[in-house]
């Protein structure tokens, strides 16, 4: 005769209620752990926005770089492959 597991005398409804209770408890613990982390992340983002807002409005920008030209061959060379009839 096989041994019964401990707590195995529960009906399917009781098992579902137990599963739901454990799931809710696990969700509450996870939320309690994650909430401070996301709060700290929000405060860091708020601080960086405030420091960005403190920058002066009239920042000096350096002049743009000059355009450079890359010399090309005139006329442009197009590579071609030729196969003689005997090489096929």
PyMOL commands that set and color helices and strands:
alter all, ss='L'
color gray80, all
select helices_A, chain A and resi 12-53+85-87
alter helices_A, ss='H'
color red, helices_A
deselect
rebuild
show_as cartoon
